[in-house]
Amino acid sequence: MGWIAFLVLGLIAGVIARIILPGKQPGGFWVTLLLGVLGALLGGWLGGAIFGIDVTAEFWSWESWLFSVIGAIIVILIAQAIFGRRKTA
């Protein structure tokens, strides 16, 4: 899978993860897309490191989509923990 396909997969995974997660996430549309791309990278790395799956081989494989969405959920949860609970004085 090329870089453009991987970016598209990350962008879509970010939107899917944001739909799955309840509540208000920090940032707007562009932050969601960036977190989705980071999540796809994380998911691809986790899929390869833990399960030995080559998620970069095919764009339409369910493994690529599953690990990208899981990675995006993890990254969005981390962003919520860091930025989501700030209160202004």
Rosetta silent file (secondary structure, phi, psi, omega in degrees, C-alpha in Angstrom):
SEQUENCE: MGWIAFLVLGLIAGVIARIILPGKQPGGFWVTLLLGVLGALLGGWLGGAIFGIDVTAEFWSWESWLFSVIGAIIVILIAQAIFGRRKTA
SCORE:     score description
SCORE:     0.000 S_00000001
   1 L     0.000  133.832 -179.042    0.000    0.000    0.000 S_00000001
   2 L   -80.292  172.763 -178.186    1.385    3.377   -0.943 S_00000001
   3 H   -64.277  -37.934 -179.665    1.662    6.437    1.245 S_00000001
   4 H   -65.884  -43.155  177.197   -1.375    8.123   -0.281 S_00000001
   5 H   -63.489  -38.854  179.023   -3.534    5.059    0.345 S_00000001
   6 H   -65.923  -38.705  176.647   -2.176    4.857    3.893 S_00000001
   7 H   -65.823  -42.294  177.959   -3.052    8.526    4.496 S_00000001
   8 H   -62.670  -43.471  177.790   -6.555    8.015    3.118 S_00000001
   9 H   -60.367  -42.575  177.996   -6.972    4.961    5.335 S_00000001
  10 H   -64.874  -40.148  178.763   -5.822    6.994    8.342 S_00000001
  11 H   -63.266  -45.437  178.971   -8.176    9.841    7.555 S_00000001
  12 H   -67.325  -39.784  178.368  -11.159    7.502    7.294 S_00000001
  13 H   -62.092  -37.938  177.393  -10.071    5.597   10.412 S_00000001
  14 H   -63.074  -41.803  178.357   -9.972    8.872   12.359 S_00000001
  15 H   -66.372  -43.573  179.037  -13.526    9.719   11.353 S_00000001
  16 H   -62.695  -44.349  179.445  -14.738    6.192   12.224 S_00000001
  17 H   -62.465  -39.234  179.480  -12.966    6.320   15.601 S_00000001
  18 H   -67.490  -33.466  176.599  -14.507    9.696   16.366 S_00000001
  19 H   -69.922  -39.049 -178.088  -17.953    8.325   15.564 S_00000001
  20 H   -68.917  -41.527 -176.080  -17.374    5.272   17.778 S_00000001
  21 L   -76.610  130.083  178.500  -16.096    7.238   20.798 S_00000001
  22 L   -80.507  162.309  174.613  -18.790    8.963   22.828 S_00000001
  23 L    88.685 -176.252 -177.287  -18.504   12.470   24.168 S_00000001
  24 L   -92.899  121.906  176.826  -16.687   15.564   23.057 S_00000001
  25 L   -93.615  148.778  178.585  -13.236   15.042   21.620 S_00000001
  26 L   -69.309  147.304  176.431  -10.647   17.795   21.650 S_00000001
  27 L    85.532  170.930 -179.715   -9.993   19.629   18.412 S_00000001
  28 L  -104.716 -150.884 -175.946  -11.979   19.948   15.277 S_00000001
  29 H   -62.099  -45.268 -176.187  -12.113   18.175   11.965 S_00000001
  30 H   -68.591  -35.105  177.065   -8.438   18.640   11.086 S_00000001
  31 H   -66.654  -39.865  176.943   -7.258   17.408   14.464 S_00000001
  32 H   -60.505  -43.044  179.683   -9.428   14.319   14.029 S_00000001
  33 H   -65.657  -41.340  177.890   -7.860   13.641   10.658 S_00000001
  34 H   -64.317  -43.980  178.104   -4.351   14.090   12.039 S_00000001
  35 H   -65.058  -33.116  176.482   -5.096   11.790   14.980 S_00000001
  36 H   -65.444  -41.744  177.914   -6.552    9.251   12.547 S_00000001
  37 H   -65.836  -43.393  176.403   -3.371    9.208   10.493 S_00000001
  38 H   -62.891  -38.611  177.668   -1.271    8.852   13.647 S_00000001
  39 H   -66.108  -37.141  177.007   -3.626    6.104   14.802 S_00000001
  40 H   -65.330  -39.315  175.910   -3.288    4.270   11.500 S_00000001
  41 H   -63.704  -45.585  178.319    0.482    4.372   11.883 S_00000001
  42 H   -62.776  -45.234  179.375    0.194    3.119   15.465 S_00000001
  43 H   -62.792  -39.969  177.026   -2.307    0.432   14.473 S_00000001
  44 H   -64.444  -40.228  178.277   -0.104   -0.738   11.618 S_00000001
  45 H   -67.301  -44.069  178.875    2.879   -0.941   13.916 S_00000001
  46 H   -63.754  -41.307  178.518    0.921   -2.814   16.614 S_00000001
  47 H   -61.279  -38.984  179.181   -0.519   -5.229   14.067 S_00000001
  48 H   -76.252  -40.491 -175.886    2.933   -6.032   12.781 S_00000001
  49 H   -74.473  -41.701 -174.564    4.712   -6.119   16.139 S_00000001
  50 H   -88.600  -45.374 -172.713    2.177   -8.089   18.152 S_00000001
  51 H  -106.677   -6.441  179.990    0.414  -10.277   15.607 S_00000001
  52 L    69.263   25.063 -178.753    2.906  -10.386   12.731 S_00000001
  53 L   -94.008  133.990  176.849    0.301   -9.096   10.282 S_00000001
  54 L   -89.624   89.830 -177.274    1.450   -7.025    7.320 S_00000001
  55 L   -77.982   -7.828  178.923   -1.255   -4.364    7.382 S_00000001
  56 L   -91.041   -0.149 -174.527    0.515   -2.318    4.721 S_00000001
  57 L   -73.904  -42.067 -173.539    0.117   -5.009    2.079 S_00000001
  58 L  -139.917  134.856 -177.672   -3.426   -4.343    0.926 S_00000001
  59 L   -68.184  -38.347 -173.493   -5.727   -1.329    1.276 S_00000001
  60 L   -93.945    9.535  178.725   -8.987   -3.298    1.370 S_00000001
  61 L   -75.314  145.240 -178.160   -7.958   -6.005    3.844 S_00000001
  62 H   -67.463  -28.407  178.223  -10.027   -6.115    7.013 S_00000001
  63 H   -64.150  -42.001  178.978   -6.847   -6.298    9.092 S_00000001
  64 H   -59.895  -46.561 -178.693   -5.675   -2.937    7.758 S_00000001
  65 H   -68.274  -43.481 -178.613   -8.978   -1.300    8.589 S_00000001
  66 H   -61.581  -50.833 -177.979   -9.356   -2.970   11.978 S_00000001
  67 H   -69.727  -30.932  176.493   -5.894   -2.061   13.243 S_00000001
  68 H   -67.369  -42.857  179.024   -6.123    1.458   11.822 S_00000001
  69 H   -68.013  -42.010  177.426   -9.403    2.128   13.613 S_00000001
  70 H   -61.447  -43.938  177.460   -8.099    0.582   16.849 S_00000001
  71 H   -62.155  -40.974  178.946   -4.961    2.706   16.614 S_00000001
  72 H   -65.744  -38.713  177.233   -7.035    5.830   15.958 S_00000001
  73 H   -62.196  -44.146  179.392   -9.240    5.071   18.973 S_00000001
  74 H   -61.229  -45.780 -178.096   -6.136    4.699   21.155 S_00000001
  75 H   -66.218  -39.785  178.993   -4.649    7.975   19.902 S_00000001
  76 H   -67.473  -38.648  176.850   -7.946    9.863   20.364 S_00000001
  77 H   -63.705  -39.392  176.841   -8.318    8.472   23.899 S_00000001
  78 H   -64.556  -42.855  178.347   -4.790    9.630   24.712 S_00000001
  79 H   -64.083  -37.942  176.391   -5.574   13.082   23.269 S_00000001
  80 H   -63.456  -41.696 -179.344   -8.771   13.213   25.358 S_00000001
  81 H   -65.837  -35.257 -177.378   -6.816   12.342   28.489 S_00000001
  82 H   -83.354  -48.785 -170.988   -4.221   15.031   27.810 S_00000001
  83 H  -106.529  -16.295 -170.589   -6.265   17.875   26.333 S_00000001
  84 L   -77.913  -21.092 -173.501   -9.903   17.066   26.999 S_00000001
  85 L  -110.503   20.415  177.819  -10.171   17.841   30.688 S_00000001
  86 L   -74.264  137.643  178.008   -8.522   21.233   30.878 S_00000001
  87 L  -116.692  143.854  177.721  -10.519   23.851   32.724 S_00000001
  88 L   -93.850  147.326 -177.927  -10.171   27.581   32.345 S_00000001
  89 L   -85.392    0.000    0.000   -9.948   29.779   35.403 S_00000001
